[in-house]
């Protein structure tokens, strides 16, 4: 009877140790994620980085840290690192094939990164896409920039118009006119009175 109690106590002790290790891994990952987020906030305060760039960077770092913590937890539970690596490499191979299948989406993602880093226009600016020979396609105030579309609120003489979502890649295929947010004046080509 004492041997059974001793074995049961050892099993509970092992489970308690495993649970403590898992909680410690998750706690360290959470603290590390918070520390990195604060560091990014300090960098953003010191250097003029657009907030549209910081949001995906923070999200990527958070997923990277939590993913690493998940892998460590799975290893503590008994999942082999070889199995994890095989699954990850298989997933990456399938994802690469899928990404080639959706090339237009990738083009918009790359253009979004360029828009957010290079900054040809920002939130609040008025932009106009122009076809060759000065034919306007769309004109509007930038109200949102995400990974696939830039959302414009059309600018018309009576105030505001419809909401238009323009694929990000279109900004690199057409001529773009830009007015900074405070410089916007409606200009009507037909009313050129001097």
C-alpha positions in Angstrom: 0.0 0.0 0.0 2.8 2.4 0.8 4.5 1.6 -2.5 1.3 2.4 -4.4 1.0 5.7 -2.6 4.7 6.5 -3.3 4.2 5.7 -7.0 1.1 7.8 -7.1 2.9 10.7 -5.4 5.8 10.4 -7.9 3.4 10.5 -10.8 1.6 13.6 -9.4 5.0 15.2 -8.7 6.0 14.6 -12.4 2.7 16.0 -13.6 3.0 19.0 -11.3 6.6 19.6 -12.5 5.5 19.3 -16.1 2.6 21.7 -15.5 4.9 24.2 -13.8 7.4 24.1 -16.7 4.6 24.7 -19.2 3.3 27.6 -17.2 6.8 29.0 -16.8 7.4 28.8 -20.6 4.1 30.6 -21.3 4.8 33.2 -18.7 8.3 33.9 -20.1 6.9 34.1 -23.6 4.2 36.6 -22.5 6.7 38.7 -20.7 9.1 38.6 -23.7 6.3 39.6 -26.0 5.4 42.6 -23.8 9.0 43.6 -23.5 9.5 43.6 -27.3 6.2 45.5 -27.8 7.4 48.2 -25.4 10.7 48.4 -27.1 8.9 48.8 -30.5 6.8 51.6 -28.9 10.0 53.4 -27.7 11.6 53.1 -31.2 8.4 54.4 -32.7 8.4 57.4 -30.4 12.1 58.1 -31.1 12.0 57.7 -34.9 9.1 58.8 -37.2 7.8 55.3 -38.1 4.3 55.1 -39.6 1.8 53.3 -37.3 0.7 51.3 -40.4 4.1 49.7 -40.4 4.3 49.0 -36.7 1.1 47.1 -36.4 2.1 44.1 -38.7 5.6 44.1 -37.2 4.2 43.8 -33.7 1.8 41.0 -34.8 4.6 39.1 -36.6 6.8 39.2 -33.5 4.0 38.2 -31.2 3.2 35.2 -33.4 6.9 34.3 -33.6 7.3 34.4 -29.8 4.1 32.5 -29.1 4.9 30.0 -31.8 8.3 29.3 -30.3 6.6 28.9 -26.9 4.1 26.5 -28.4 6.9 24.4 -29.8 8.7 24.3 -26.5 5.5 23.3 -24.7 4.9 20.5 -27.3 8.5 19.3 -26.7 7.9 19.2 -23.0 4.7 17.1 -23.6 6.7 14.7 -25.7 6.2 15.7 -29.3 9.5 15.1 -31.1 11.4 18.1 -32.6 11.9 16.0 -35.7 8.2 15.5 -36.1 7.6 19.2 -35.7 10.3 20.1 -38.2 8.9 17.6 -40.8 5.4 19.1 -40.3 6.7 22.6 -40.6 8.7 22.0 -43.7 5.8 20.2 -45.3 3.5 23.1 -44.5 6.0 25.6 -45.9 6.3 23.6 -49.2 2.5 23.5 -49.6 2.2 27.2 -48.7 4.9 28.1 -51.3 2.9 26.3 -54.0 -0.3 27.9 -52.8 1.4 31.4 -52.9 2.4 30.9 -56.5 -1.2 30.0 -57.3 -2.4 33.3 -55.9 0.2 35.6 -57.4 -2.1 38.7 -57.6 -2.7 38.6 -53.9 1.0 38.4 -53.3 1.5 41.4 -55.6 -0.9 43.4 -53.5 0.8 42.3 -50.3 4.2 43.4 -51.7 2.8 46.7 -52.8 1.2 47.2 -49.4 4.6 46.7 -47.8 6.1 49.3 -50.3 3.3 51.7 -49.6 3.7 51.4 -45.8 7.5 51.7 -45.9 8.2 54.1 -48.7 5.1 56.3 -48.0 4.1 57.6 -51.4 0.9 58.6 -49.6 -0.5 58.4 -46.1 -3.8 58.3 -44.3 -5.7 61.6 -44.8 -4.0 62.4 -48.2 -6.1 62.8 -51.3 -4.9 60.6 -54.2 -6.0 60.4 -57.8 -5.2 57.5 -60.1 -4.8 58.7 -63.6 -4.9 56.7 -66.8 -2.6 57.8 -69.7 -3.6 61.1 -71.3 -4.9 62.5 -68.1 -8.0 60.4 -67.8 -8.9 60.2 -64.1 -9.8 56.7 -62.8 -10.6 57.5 -59.2 -9.9 60.3 -56.7 -10.4 60.1 -53.0 -9.1 60.7 -49.5 -7.1 57.7 -48.1 -9.0 56.4 -45.1 -7.4 53.0 -44.7 -4.4 51.0 -46.0 -4.4 47.3 -45.4 -2.5 44.4 -46.9 -4.7 44.0 -50.0 -6.5 47.3 -50.6 -6.3 51.0 -50.0 -9.7 52.4 -49.1 -10.6 55.8 -50.6 -13.5 58.0 -49.8 -14.3 59.7 -53.1 -14.0 63.5 -53.1 -16.8 65.3 -54.9 -17.9 68.9 -54.9 -20.9 68.3 -52.6 -18.7 66.7 -49.9 -17.9 63.1 -49.7 -18.9 60.3 -52.0 -18.7 56.5 -52.1 -16.1 54.3 -50.4 -13.8 52.7 -53.0 -11.3 49.9 -52.4 -8.4 50.1 -54.8 -6.0 47.1 -55.1 -2.5 48.2 -53.8 -0.8 47.0 -57.0 -2.8 49.5 -59.0 -0.9 52.4 -57.4 2.3 51.1 -59.0 0.8 50.5 -62.4 -0.9 53.9 -62.9 0.1 57.6 -62.5 -0.8 58.8 -59.0 -1.5 62.5 -58.1 -1.3 63.2 -54.4 -2.4 66.1 -52.2 -1.4 66.1 -48.5 -4.3 66.1 -46.1 -4.2 69.8 -45.3 -3.5 70.9 -48.9 -6.7 69.5 -50.4 -8.8 71.8 -52.6 -11.3 70.6 -55.1 -10.2 71.6 -58.5 -12.6 71.5 -61.4 -10.9 71.6 -64.8 -14.0 73.2 -66.4 -14.0 76.2 -64.1 -10.6 77.8 -64.8 -11.5 81.4 -64.1 -8.7 83.9 -63.7 
